[in-house]
Amino acid sequence: MFNPFKHEDNTEKLNDLQVQEAATVTDHDDYMQGLWHYDPEQPGLGMRPKEELEKIYKANDFAFVPGAYQAGELCFLAAFGERLVFSFASRLAELKQATPDPAPESLEAKQITDLDELVRVSGNRVRLVQRDLAKWLRDLSEIHYLRSRFTQQPYIDANGRVYVFTDPEAIAKATERASTDLDYELALLAPADLNQKLFLNGCELMIVNDAVLAFSGRREDLLGESAAEQAAADARISENNRALRYFSLGFLQVLQSPKEGDKQKVLQQLEAQISARLLQAQVYFKAQDTDGENTNFVVLSDGQGHKAIAAYTDQTSLPQNDQLKHVPMAFYPIAHRLHSDGGDVDGIILNPGEINFYLDQNWLGRLVRFAEQVAKAAAEKQAEGEKA
């Protein structure tokens, strides 16, 4: 007989339901990940065969419909298009080298014009594909990227590129490489957070899914405008200071890498790039107080007898909840004065707690000499112009 007040133990049923829901979530995640992978030999998940995608890309009218492709198909199109652009550009460079000054009506002149057009059109098609792919990128909960083991910022290769991964096969290969590489590790960030980090560090060129269907792209095309860019009116960070951070990260990567090799020439080139940016930099110095033209800077110590004043490249790098003042000032006059009569202060540290780029008295001395050379060259150029 049915008893409406009888207690029924639903624990087993509930557990079964939770297991089913968990399996459904896992299946959904696997499905979404699968949409990013394209196998040219055996496309899955209803994706078009490579011949059809190549035909779409090569067609004169380029019947590309945004929103009609899965992420894996877009990755294939981006990689295929980039290879075409590289092929056309290489042939164009070879032809221009072989025929530097062709007659206007010659066959060589027509070939150069045609290849110029192919490079331009193919490049535009790649950008259209990437902008459609960008919607998929921004919808991801997290993006894998390579992070420097030394700076804890995005790893920058010798060509100035950062590496991101969305394809499951590319992620697996990157995980394997990172497990043994001395310079970088695999990390995760939400798309907006990664975009912000790349923008602030001046990282504008990305390699997507290296070792699978790899292609390169501009950060802004693939990830859009970052929050820092949207707040550009607040002058949070200048183009000069973004470049300063970028070259500083590259310097620290090379300096601290345990890998063998001749680093000196690379470090000298990076120091020159950094010095040029330091001459133009407006930064935030940590100060106890300011009185007109007099500023009492806060002196930090590393516990090993080294003392330095702190400077920050942008507002987003300033320490939170710090009651001390951070005064925007031109970097070079302070560096020059510190080198001339710094007393017991050993140098300046850029973005302590984040980049930790330390410029000791030797570096400041080289910076002063660099500035003198720049000023001398500018004076000589102006004198030559006045003579002319």
DRENDO-1510 file (C-alpha; in Angstrom, 1 decimal, always signed):
<recs>
REC; n; res; u; v; w
REC; 1; MET; +0.0; +0.0; +0.0 .
REC; 2; PHE; +1.4; +3.5; -0.9 .
REC; 3; ASN; +2.2; +5.6; +2.1 .
REC; 4; PRO; +2.7; +9.3; +1.2 .
REC; 5; PHE; +4.5; +9.9; +4.5 .
REC; 6; LYS; +7.0; +7.1; +4.1 .
REC; 7; HIS; +10.7; +8.2; +3.9 .
REC; 8; GLU; +12.5; +7.0; +0.9 .
REC; 9; ASP; +16.3; +6.8; +0.8 .
REC; 10; ASN; +17.4; +8.5; -2.5 .
REC; 11; THR; +21.1; +8.5; -1.7 .
REC; 12; GLU; +22.0; +6.0; -4.3 .
REC; 13; LYS; +19.8; +7.6; -6.9 .
REC; 14; LEU; +21.4; +11.0; -6.1 .
REC; 15; ASN; +24.9; +9.7; -6.4 .
REC; 16; ASP; +24.1; +8.1; -9.7 .
REC; 17; LEU; +22.7; +11.4; -10.9 .
REC; 18; GLN; +25.8; +13.3; -9.8 .
REC; 19; VAL; +28.0; +10.8; -11.6 .
REC; 20; GLN; +25.9; +11.1; -14.8 .
REC; 21; GLU; +26.1; +15.0; -14.5 .
REC; 22; ALA; +29.9; +14.8; -14.0 .
REC; 23; ALA; +30.3; +12.5; -17.0 .
REC; 24; THR; +28.2; +14.9; -19.1 .
REC; 25; VAL; +30.4; +17.9; -18.1 .
REC; 26; THR; +33.5; +15.9; -18.9 .
REC; 27; ASP; +32.1; +14.8; -22.2 .
REC; 28; HIS; +31.1; +18.4; -23.0 .
REC; 29; ASP; +34.7; +19.6; -22.2 .
REC; 30; ASP; +36.1; +16.9; -24.4 .
REC; 31; TYR; +33.7; +17.9; -27.1 .
REC; 32; MET; +34.7; +21.6; -26.9 .
REC; 33; GLN; +38.4; +20.7; -26.9 .
REC; 34; GLY; +37.9; +18.5; -29.9 .
REC; 35; LEU; +36.5; +21.5; -31.8 .
REC; 36; TRP; +39.9; +23.0; -31.7 .
REC; 37; HIS; +41.7; +20.1; -33.2 .
REC; 38; TYR; +41.9; +19.6; -37.0 .
REC; 39; ASP; +43.3; +16.5; -38.6 .
REC; 40; PRO; +44.1; +17.2; -42.2 .
REC; 41; GLU; +44.0; +13.5; -43.1 .
REC; 42; GLN; +40.8; +12.7; -41.2 .
REC; 43; PRO; +38.8; +15.7; -40.1 .
REC; 44; GLY; +36.5; +15.0; -37.3 .
REC; 45; LEU; +33.3; +16.5; -35.7 .
REC; 46; GLY; +31.7; +17.3; -39.0 .
REC; 47; MET; +34.6; +19.5; -40.2 .
REC; 48; ARG; +35.2; +20.1; -43.9 .
REC; 49; PRO; +38.0; +18.2; -45.7 .
REC; 50; LYS; +41.2; +20.1; -46.2 .
REC; 51; GLU; +40.7; +20.2; -50.0 .
REC; 52; GLU; +37.4; +22.1; -49.5 .
REC; 53; LEU; +39.0; +24.6; -47.0 .
REC; 54; GLU; +41.9; +25.2; -49.4 .
REC; 55; LYS; +39.5; +25.8; -52.3 .
REC; 56; ILE; +37.6; +28.3; -50.2 .
REC; 57; TYR; +40.8; +30.1; -49.3 .
REC; 58; LYS; +42.1; +30.2; -52.9 .
REC; 59; ALA; +38.9; +31.2; -54.6 .
REC; 60; ASN; +38.9; +34.6; -56.3 .
REC; 61; ASP; +35.8; +35.7; -54.5 .
REC; 62; PHE; +36.9; +34.2; -51.1 .
REC; 63; ALA; +33.4; +33.1; -50.1 .
REC; 64; PHE; +34.3; +33.1; -46.4 .
REC; 65; VAL; +31.3; +33.4; -44.1 .
REC; 66; PRO; +32.3; +34.5; -40.5 .
REC; 67; GLY; +30.7; +32.3; -37.9 .
REC; 68; ALA; +30.3; +29.3; -40.2 .
REC; 69; TYR; +33.5; +27.5; -39.2 .
REC; 70; GLN; +34.6; +25.5; -36.2 .
REC; 71; ALA; +37.8; +26.5; -34.4 .
REC; 72; GLY; +39.9; +23.7; -35.8 .
REC; 73; GLU; +38.9; +24.6; -39.4 .
REC; 74; LEU; +39.8; +28.3; -38.7 .
REC; 75; CYS; +43.2; +27.1; -37.3 .
REC; 76; PHE; +43.8; +25.1; -40.5 .
REC; 77; LEU; +42.8; +28.1; -42.7 .
REC; 78; ALA; +45.1; +30.5; -40.7 .
REC; 79; ALA; +48.1; +28.1; -40.9 .
REC; 80; PHE; +47.4; +27.4; -44.6 .
REC; 81; GLY; +47.1; +31.1; -45.4 .
REC; 82; GLU; +50.2; +32.0; -43.6 .
REC; 83; ARG; +52.2; +29.4; -45.6 .
REC; 84; LEU; +50.8; +30.9; -48.8 .
REC; 85; VAL; +51.8; +34.4; -47.7 .
REC; 86; PHE; +55.3; +33.3; -46.9 .
REC; 87; SER; +55.6; +31.5; -50.2 .
REC; 88; PHE; +54.5; +34.5; -52.2 .
REC; 89; ALA; +56.6; +36.9; -50.2 .
REC; 90; SER; +59.7; +34.6; -50.7 .
REC; 91; ARG; +59.2; +34.5; -54.4 .
REC; 92; LEU; +58.7; +38.2; -54.6 .
REC; 93; ALA; +61.9; +38.9; -52.7 .
REC; 94; GLU; +63.8; +36.5; -55.0 .
REC; 95; LEU; +62.4; +38.2; -58.1 .
REC; 96; LYS; +63.2; +41.7; -56.8 .
REC; 97; GLN; +66.7; +40.6; -56.0 .
REC; 98; ALA; +67.2; +39.0; -59.4 .
REC; 99; THR; +65.6; +42.0; -61.3 .
REC; 100; PRO; +66.1; +45.1; -59.1 .
REC; 101; ASP; +65.0; +47.6; -61.7 .
REC; 102; PRO; +62.7; +45.9; -64.3 .
REC; 103; ALA; +61.5; +47.8; -67.3 .
REC; 104; PRO; +57.9; +49.0; -66.7 .
REC; 105; GLU; +56.3; +46.8; -69.4 .
REC; 106; SER; +58.5; +43.7; -68.9 .
REC; 107; LEU; +57.4; +40.3; -67.8 .
REC; 108; GLU; +59.4; +40.7; -64.6 .
REC; 109; ALA; +57.6; +43.9; -63.7 .
REC; 110; LYS; +54.2; +42.2; -64.2 .
REC; 111; GLN; +55.3; +39.3; -62.1 .
REC; 112; ILE; +56.4; +41.6; -59.3 .
REC; 113; THR; +53.0; +43.5; -59.5 .
REC; 114; ASP; +51.1; +40.2; -59.4 .
REC; 115; LEU; +53.1; +38.8; -56.5 .
REC; 116; ASP; +52.7; +42.1; -54.6 .
REC; 117; GLU; +48.9; +41.7; -55.0 .
REC; 118; LEU; +49.0; +38.1; -53.9 .
REC; 119; VAL; +50.9; +38.9; -50.7 .
REC; 120; ARG; +48.5; +41.7; -49.9 .
REC; 121; VAL; +45.3; +39.8; -50.7 .
REC; 122; SER; +46.5; +36.6; -48.9 .
REC; 123; GLY; +47.5; +38.7; -45.8 .
REC; 124; ASN; +44.1; +40.3; -45.7 .
REC; 125; ARG; +42.4; +36.9; -45.9 .
REC; 126; VAL; +44.5; +35.6; -43.0 .
REC; 127; ARG; +43.5; +38.5; -40.9 .
REC; 128; LEU; +39.8; +37.9; -41.6 .
REC; 129; VAL; +40.2; +34.2; -40.6 .
REC; 130; GLN; +42.0; +35.2; -37.4 .
REC; 131; ARG; +39.4; +37.8; -36.4 .
REC; 132; ASP; +36.8; +35.1; -36.7 .
REC; 133; LEU; +38.9; +32.7; -34.7 .
REC; 134; ALA; +39.3; +35.4; -32.1 .
REC; 135; LYS; +35.7; +34.9; -30.9 .
REC; 136; TRP; +36.5; +31.3; -30.1 .
REC; 137; LEU; +39.7; +32.3; -28.3 .
REC; 138; ARG; +37.9; +34.9; -26.1 .
REC; 139; ASP; +35.2; +32.3; -25.2 .
REC; 140; LEU; +37.8; +29.9; -23.7 .
REC; 141; SER; +37.8; +29.7; -19.9 .
REC; 142; GLU; +41.6; +29.5; -20.0 .
REC; 143; ILE; +44.5; +29.6; -22.5 .
REC; 144; HIS; +47.7; +27.7; -22.1 .
REC; 145; TYR; +50.9; +29.7; -22.7 .
REC; 146; LEU; +54.6; +29.4; -22.2 .
REC; 147; ARG; +55.9; +31.3; -19.1 .
REC; 148; SER; +59.5; +32.1; -18.4 .
REC; 149; ARG; +60.8; +30.2; -15.3 .
REC; 150; PHE; +62.9; +33.3; -14.4 .
REC; 151; THR; +60.6; +36.3; -14.9 .
REC; 152; GLN; +57.3; +34.5; -14.4 .
REC; 153; GLN; +56.1; +36.6; -17.3 .
REC; 154; PRO; +55.3; +35.3; -20.9 .
REC; 155; TYR; +58.3; +33.6; -22.4 .
REC; 156; ILE; +59.6; +35.6; -25.4 .
REC; 157; ASP; +61.6; +33.7; -28.0 .
REC; 158; ALA; +64.5; +35.1; -30.1 .
REC; 159; ASN; +62.1; +36.5; -32.7 .
REC; 160; GLY; +60.0; +38.3; -30.1 .
REC; 161; ARG; +57.1; +35.9; -30.1 .
REC; 162; VAL; +55.1; +34.4; -27.3 .
REC; 163; TYR; +53.5; +31.0; -27.5 .
REC; 164; VAL; +49.9; +30.1; -26.8 .
REC; 165; PHE; +48.1; +26.7; -27.2 .
REC; 166; THR; +44.4; +25.8; -27.8 .
REC; 167; ASP; +44.7; +22.5; -29.7 .
REC; 168; PRO; +44.7; +19.4; -27.4 .
REC; 169; GLU; +47.5; +17.8; -29.4 .
REC; 170; ALA; +49.6; +21.1; -29.3 .
REC; 171; ILE; +48.9; +21.4; -25.5 .
REC; 172; ALA; +50.1; +17.8; -25.0 .
REC; 173; LYS; +53.3; +18.4; -27.0 .
REC; 174; ALA; +54.0; +21.7; -25.2 .
REC; 175; THR; +53.5; +20.0; -21.8 .
REC; 176; GLU; +56.1; +17.4; -22.7 .
REC; 177; ARG; +58.6; +20.0; -23.9 .
REC; 178; ALA; +58.1; +22.2; -20.9 .
REC; 179; SER; +58.7; +19.3; -18.5 .
REC; 180; THR; +62.3; +19.2; -19.6 .
REC; 181; ASP; +63.1; +22.7; -20.8 .
REC; 182; LEU; +65.2; +24.9; -18.5 .
REC; 183; ASP; +63.8; +28.2; -19.7 .
REC; 184; TYR; +60.0; +27.9; -19.7 .
REC; 185; GLU; +57.0; +26.2; -18.2 .
REC; 186; LEU; +53.4; +25.8; -19.3 .
REC; 187; ALA; +50.9; +28.1; -17.6 .
REC; 188; LEU; +47.2; +29.0; -17.7 .
REC; 189; LEU; +45.4; +32.3; -17.8 .
REC; 190; ALA; +41.9; +33.5; -18.7 .
REC; 191; PRO; +41.9; +35.2; -22.2 .
REC; 192; ALA; +41.4; +38.7; -20.8 .
REC; 193; ASP; +44.1; +38.3; -18.2 .
REC; 194; LEU; +46.6; +36.9; -20.7 .
REC; 195; ASN; +45.7; +39.8; -23.1 .
REC; 196; GLN; +46.3; +42.3; -20.4 .
REC; 197; LYS; +49.7; +40.7; -19.5 .
REC; 198; LEU; +50.8; +40.6; -23.1 .
REC; 199; PHE; +49.8; +44.2; -23.7 .
REC; 200; LEU; +51.6; +45.6; -20.6 .
REC; 201; ASN; +54.8; +43.7; -21.5 .
REC; 202; GLY; +54.8; +44.9; -25.1 .
REC; 203; CYS; +54.3; +41.4; -26.5 .
REC; 204; GLU; +52.5; +41.9; -29.8 .
REC; 205; LEU; +53.3; +38.8; -31.8 .
REC; 206; MET; +51.9; +35.4; -30.9 .
REC; 207; ILE; +52.5; +31.8; -32.2 .
REC; 208; VAL; +49.4; +29.7; -31.8 .
REC; 209; ASN; +49.6; +25.9; -31.5 .
REC; 210; ASP; +53.3; +25.4; -32.2 .
REC; 211; ALA; +54.2; +21.9; -33.5 .
REC; 212; VAL; +50.7; +21.2; -34.8 .
REC; 213; LEU; +48.9; +23.6; -37.2 .
REC; 214; ALA; +51.0; +26.6; -36.1 .
REC; 215; PHE; +50.4; +30.1; -37.3 .
REC; 216; SER; +51.4; +33.6; -36.1 .
REC; 217; GLY; +49.2; +36.6; -35.4 .
REC; 218; ARG; +49.0; +40.0; -33.8 .
REC; 219; ARG; +47.8; +40.0; -30.2 .
REC; 220; GLU; +45.2; +42.6; -31.0 .
REC; 221; ASP; +43.8; +40.6; -33.9 .
REC; 222; LEU; +43.5; +37.4; -31.9 .
REC; 223; LEU; +42.6; +38.7; -28.4 .
REC; 224; GLY; +41.2; +42.1; -29.1 .
REC; 225; GLU; +41.7; +45.3; -27.1 .
REC; 226; SER; +42.9; +44.7; -23.6 .
REC; 227; ALA; +41.6; +46.5; -20.5 .
REC; 228; ALA; +44.8; +48.5; -20.3 .
REC; 229; GLU; +44.3; +49.8; -23.8 .
REC; 230; GLN; +40.7; +50.7; -23.0 .
REC; 231; ALA; +42.1; +52.8; -20.1 .
REC; 232; ALA; +44.7; +54.5; -22.4 .
REC; 233; ALA; +43.1; +57.8; -21.6 .
REC; 234; ASP; +44.4; +57.4; -18.0 .
REC; 235; ALA; +48.0; +57.1; -19.5 .
REC; 236; ARG; +48.6; +53.9; -17.5 .
REC; 237; ILE; +51.6; +53.0; -19.6 .
REC; 238; SER; +53.3; +54.5; -22.6 .
REC; 239; GLU; +54.5; +52.7; -25.7 .
REC; 240; ASN; +58.0; +53.5; -24.7 .
REC; 241; ASN; +57.5; +51.9; -21.2 .
REC; 242; ARG; +55.9; +48.8; -22.8 .
REC; 243; ALA; +59.0; +48.4; -25.0 .
REC; 244; LEU; +61.1; +49.0; -21.9 .
REC; 245; ARG; +59.4; +46.1; -20.1 .
REC; 246; TYR; +59.6; +43.9; -23.2 .
REC; 247; PHE; +63.4; +44.3; -23.7 .
REC; 248; SER; +64.0; +44.0; -19.9 .
REC; 249; LEU; +62.2; +40.6; -19.9 .
REC; 250; GLY; +64.2; +39.5; -22.8 .
REC; 251; PHE; +67.4; +40.5; -21.1 .
REC; 252; LEU; +66.6; +38.7; -17.9 .
REC; 253; GLN; +65.6; +35.5; -19.8 .
REC; 254; VAL; +69.0; +35.4; -21.6 .
REC; 255; LEU; +71.0; +36.5; -18.5 .
REC; 256; GLN; +69.4; +33.8; -16.2 .
REC; 257; SER; +69.1; +31.0; -18.7 .
REC; 258; PRO; +71.3; +28.0; -17.7 .
REC; 259; LYS; +71.6; +26.9; -21.3 .
REC; 260; GLU; +75.1; +27.2; -22.8 .
REC; 261; GLY; +75.9; +29.6; -25.5 .
REC; 262; ASP; +77.5; +33.0; -26.2 .
REC; 263; LYS; +75.2; +35.4; -24.5 .
REC; 264; GLN; +77.3; +38.5; -24.5 .
REC; 265; LYS; +76.4; +39.9; -27.9 .
REC; 266; VAL; +72.7; +39.4; -27.4 .
REC; 267; LEU; +72.8; +41.0; -23.9 .
REC; 268; GLN; +74.7; +44.0; -25.4 .
REC; 269; GLN; +72.1; +44.5; -28.1 .
REC; 270; LEU; +69.3; +44.2; -25.5 .
REC; 271; GLU; +71.1; +46.7; -23.2 .
REC; 272; ALA; +71.2; +49.2; -26.0 .
REC; 273; GLN; +67.5; +48.8; -26.6 .
REC; 274; ILE; +66.8; +49.2; -22.9 .
REC; 275; SER; +69.0; +52.3; -22.6 .
REC; 276; ALA; +67.2; +54.0; -25.5 .
REC; 277; ARG; +63.9; +53.5; -23.7 .
REC; 278; LEU; +65.3; +54.6; -20.3 .
REC; 279; LEU; +66.3; +57.9; -21.8 .
REC; 280; GLN; +62.6; +58.5; -22.7 .
REC; 281; ALA; +60.9; +56.8; -19.8 .
REC; 282; GLN; +58.6; +58.6; -17.4 .
REC; 283; VAL; +58.2; +56.3; -14.3 .
REC; 284; TYR; +56.8; +56.3; -10.8 .
REC; 285; PHE; +59.5; +56.7; -8.1 .
REC; 286; LYS; +58.6; +55.5; -4.6 .
REC; 287; ALA; +59.1; +58.5; -2.3 .
REC; 288; GLN; +58.6; +59.3; +1.4 .
REC; 289; ASP; +57.8; +62.9; +0.7 .
REC; 290; THR; +58.2; +65.7; -1.9 .
REC; 291; ASP; +59.0; +69.3; -1.2 .
REC; 292; GLY; +59.1; +71.4; -4.4 .
REC; 293; GLU; +62.1; +70.1; -6.4 .
REC; 294; ASN; +63.3; +68.0; -3.5 .
REC; 295; THR; +62.2; +64.4; -3.3 .
REC; 296; ASN; +63.2; +62.0; -0.6 .
REC; 297; PHE; +63.2; +58.6; -2.2 .
REC; 298; VAL; +62.5; +55.4; -0.4 .
REC; 299; VAL; +65.6; +53.2; -0.3 .
REC; 300; LEU; +65.1; +49.4; -0.5 .
REC; 301; SER; +67.5; +46.8; +0.7 .
REC; 302; ASP; +67.9; +43.2; -0.5 .
REC; 303; GLY; +69.3; +42.0; +2.9 .
REC; 304; GLN; +72.7; +41.5; +1.3 .
REC; 305; GLY; +73.9; +45.1; +1.7 .
REC; 306; HIS; +72.6; +46.3; -1.7 .
REC; 307; LYS; +70.5; +49.5; -1.6 .
REC; 308; ALA; +68.3; +50.8; -4.4 .
REC; 309; ILE; +65.5; +53.2; -5.0 .
REC; 310; ALA; +62.3; +51.8; -6.6 .
REC; 311; ALA; +60.8; +52.9; -9.9 .
REC; 312; TYR; +57.7; +51.5; -11.6 .
REC; 313; THR; +56.9; +51.6; -15.3 .
REC; 314; ASP; +53.2; +52.0; -15.0 .
REC; 315; GLN; +50.3; +52.3; -12.6 .
REC; 316; THR; +49.2; +48.7; -12.9 .
REC; 317; SER; +52.6; +47.6; -11.5 .
REC; 318; LEU; +52.4; +49.8; -8.4 .
REC; 319; PRO; +52.1; +47.9; -5.1 .
REC; 320; GLN; +48.6; +47.7; -3.8 .
REC; 321; ASN; +47.7; +49.3; -0.5 .
REC; 322; ASP; +51.0; +51.1; -0.3 .
REC; 323; GLN; +50.6; +54.2; +1.7 .
REC; 324; LEU; +53.8; +55.8; +0.3 .
REC; 325; LYS; +53.8; +58.2; -2.6 .
REC; 326; HIS; +54.7; +57.2; -6.1 .
REC; 327; VAL; +55.8; +60.3; -8.0 .
REC; 328; PRO; +55.8; +60.3; -11.8 .
REC; 329; MET; +59.2; +61.7; -12.9 .
REC; 330; ALA; +61.6; +61.4; -15.9 .
REC; 331; PHE; +63.9; +58.5; -15.3 .
REC; 332; TYR; +67.2; +59.7; -16.8 .
REC; 333; PRO; +67.7; +62.9; -14.7 .
REC; 334; ILE; +67.3; +60.8; -11.5 .
REC; 335; ALA; +69.6; +58.1; -12.8 .
REC; 336; HIS; +72.3; +60.7; -13.8 .
REC; 337; ARG; +72.1; +62.3; -10.4 .
REC; 338; LEU; +72.2; +59.0; -8.6 .
REC; 339; HIS; +75.3; +58.0; -10.6 .
REC; 340; SER; +77.0; +61.3; -9.9 .
REC; 341; ASP; +76.3; +61.6; -6.2 .
REC; 342; GLY; +74.3; +58.6; -5.1 .
REC; 343; GLY; +76.0; +58.3; -1.7 .
REC; 344; ASP; +75.4; +54.8; -0.4 .
REC; 345; VAL; +72.6; +54.0; -2.8 .
REC; 346; ASP; +73.8; +51.3; -5.3 .
REC; 347; GLY; +71.2; +51.8; -8.1 .
REC; 348; ILE; +67.6; +51.7; -9.2 .
REC; 349; ILE; +65.3; +48.7; -9.3 .
REC; 350; LEU; +62.5; +48.6; -11.9 .
REC; 351; ASN; +59.2; +47.1; -10.8 .
REC; 352; PRO; +60.4; +45.4; -7.6 .
REC; 353; GLY; +58.4; +42.3; -6.8 .
REC; 354; GLU; +57.4; +41.9; -10.4 .
REC; 355; ILE; +60.2; +42.3; -13.0 .
REC; 356; ASN; +62.9; +43.1; -10.4 .
REC; 357; PHE; +65.2; +44.6; -13.1 .
REC; 358; TYR; +68.2; +46.0; -11.2 .
REC; 359; LEU; +70.4; +48.8; -12.6 .
REC; 360; ASP; +73.5; +49.0; -10.5 .
REC; 361; GLN; +76.1; +51.9; -10.6 .
REC; 362; ASN; +78.0; +50.2; -13.5 .
REC; 363; TRP; +74.8; +50.1; -15.6 .
REC; 364; LEU; +73.9; +53.7; -14.7 .
REC; 365; GLY; +77.4; +54.7; -15.7 .
REC; 366; ARG; +77.0; +53.0; -19.1 .
REC; 367; LEU; +73.6; +54.7; -19.5 .
REC; 368; VAL; +75.1; +58.1; -18.9 .
REC; 369; ARG; +77.8; +57.5; -21.5 .
REC; 370; PHE; +75.1; +56.2; -23.9 .
REC; 371; ALA; +73.1; +59.4; -23.4 .
REC; 372; GLU; +76.2; +61.5; -24.0 .
REC; 373; GLN; +76.8; +59.7; -27.3 .
REC; 374; VAL; +73.2; +60.2; -28.4 .
REC; 375; ALA; +73.4; +63.9; -27.6 .
REC; 376; LYS; +76.7; +64.3; -29.5 .
REC; 377; ALA; +75.3; +62.5; -32.5 .
REC; 378; ALA; +72.2; +64.7; -32.5 .
REC; 379; ALA; +74.3; +67.9; -32.2 .
REC; 380; GLU; +76.5; +66.8; -35.1 .
REC; 381; LYS; +73.5; +66.0; -37.3 .
REC; 382; GLN; +72.0; +69.4; -36.5 .
REC; 383; ALA; +75.3; +71.1; -37.3 .
REC; 384; GLU; +75.4; +69.4; -40.7 .
REC; 385; GLY; +71.9; +70.4; -41.4 .
REC; 386; GLU; +72.7; +74.1; -40.6 .
REC; 387; LYS; +75.7; +73.9; -43.0 .
REC; 388; ALA; +73.6; +72.5; -45.8 .
</recs>
